[in-house]
């Protein structure tokens, strides 16, 4: 199997995992067994269906320990956004979200309410969803984050996140990196805001 074929399979597998989420309201236990109401991204294959775990998934079990190269697109301008464009000071927080997911909405809202406690970090809200749905996400659910220089909405049109960072089990999936690019913390699913603030400030 060639590298190109493998990459196509990884993208296809990742997309299947994400598309398999029937609804944000699906209840599934967090892999960290702390937040029981987080939305599930993974599903068990139906009878006769091939399990997706058989396909290569380089980032499925553990998130990238260092920030990988990627290409997202700034939602408001469509300008390409890469690793080189990340903030140079403060922690870097990637939040992989679905704009229709109530758990994503709650977590964004809580971060907005506690913005003054985490304002030294840099937030990158990343989604593969329809940009039209993404465009009102912060205005609707996290108004205090709107217009902040350290908050960016990024459209992942090529599924770079699930292919290069991690395939999470639940939304929202949060990854806190230091400004040296090293992973500090990660969780799938909604988390208590005090723990979120502590992780982001660490």
N, C-alpha and C positions, 0 to 999 in steps of 0.2 A: 504494500500500500504506500503510495507516495505521500509526502508531507502535505501537498495541496489537497489530496483526497481526505487526509486525516483532518485538516482544518475545516473542510466543508462539513464533515461528519460531526465535528465538535459544535460548530455553529448550529447545525440542524438539531442535534441532540439538545443543546441548550434552549433553543427556541421551543422545542417540544415540551421541555420541562416547564417553561414559563406559560405556554399556551394551555397547558393541562390544568392550570388553576381555574376551577370552575367559578369561584367567587371569592371575594375578599373576606367574606364572612365565614369561610371554612374554618373550623376550629381544629388546630393541630398543636401538639405540644412542641415547645421550642426545643431545639437540639441541646440547649443549655438548661432545659427543664425549669425555667423560671417564669416565663410568661405564657400562660396557657391559651391566651386569646389572639395570638399572632396569626396572620394569614399564611396559609400554606402555599408554597410554590411547587412542591414536588407531589407526585401522585403515584399510586400503585398501579401498574399496568393491568388492563383487563385481561380476562382469559383469552388466550390466543394471540395476545399482543406481545411483542418482544420486549423484554425489560431494557430500559434505556441505559441502565448501569453497565451494560456490556460494551457500550461504545466508549472511546477514549474521552476522559474528562479530566484534564490536567489540573484544574483548580477546584474540582468538585468537593473534595474532602477538607481541604484547608485553604484559607484565603492567601493570596500572594503576600509573602513576608516583606517584600519591598514593592513600591509602586511600579507597575509595569508600564511600558510604552502603550499609549492608547490614542484614539482619535474620537472625541465627542464633538458636538456642535452647540455653540451658545444659542439658546433658544430664541432670544430676542433679536439676534442679528444673523444667525446662520453661519457665523464665522467658526472655522475649525479651531478646536481647543485641544491641546496636547499636554503631555507631562511637563514640557518646558514652560507652559503658561501657568502652572500652579504657583500659589503664593510661596514666597521664600521664607516668611516668618510665621510662627505660630503653627499649631497642629492643623493637619489637613483631614477633613471629615467628609468621606464619601457616603451618601445616603442613596441607596438603590431603592426606588419607590415606584408604586403604581398610583397615579393620581386619583383613581376611584376607590382605593383601599382605605377603609375607615381607620385602620391601625396606623397607616402612613400619615393620614390626616391628623390623627391625635398626636403622634410623635412630633410632627412639624409644628403643630400648635403649641405643644409644651416647650419645644426649643425656643419658639418665638417669645413665649411668656417669660422665659429665663435668659433671654438674649444677653442682658447685661452681665450675666455670670460666665458666658461663653464667648463674649465678643472678640477675644483675642485669637480664636480659632477661625479657620476658613472652611466654609460649607459648600459642598458641591452636590446638589441634588441631581441625580442621574436617573433617567427613565428611557425605556424603549417604546413607551406608549405614544399615541397620537399627540403631536405637538399642540394641537388645539386643546386637548384635555390638560396638558401640562401647563399651558399659558396662564391659567387662572388659579393654579394650585396654591401658590403662596398668598395671593391676594385674598383667597377664600379661607384658607386654613391657618396661615401664619403671617398675618399682616405686618407684625413688627419686623419681619425679615425682608420685606419688600424694599428695594432700593439700597440695601446695605452693600458696601463695597466688597465685603468678604463673603457674600452669598451669591451663588451662581446656579442657574437652572441649565442643565446640559442634556441634550438629546443624543441618545446612543443609537443611532440608526443602523449600525453594523454589528450590534450585539457584542461589542468589544468587552463590556464589563463581565459578562458571564463566560466569555472565552479566555479572558486574561487575568481577571481579578479572582473570581469565585462564582460558583453556582450556589446561591443560598437556598435554604429550605423554606424560608418564609420572608414576607415583606413586613415592614421595611427591613432592609439589611444595612447595617451601619459599620463602617470601617474607619478607625481612627489611626492615622499615620503621623509620625513626628515630621518636623520639617527636614529631617535627614532622609525621609522616604521609607523609614522602617515602621512596620506595623506595631501599634501599641495595644490596640483592643479591637474587638469585633463582636457583634451579636446579630442574630437573626430574630426578627419579631420585635414587637413593642416592648419597651423596658421602662421600669420606674424612672421618672425624670431625675430623681436625685442621683441614681447610678449613672444616668446619661451625662449629667453635668460633671460628675466626678471623673468619668472616663475622658471626656472632652478636655477638661482642664488639666489632666495629669501630664 
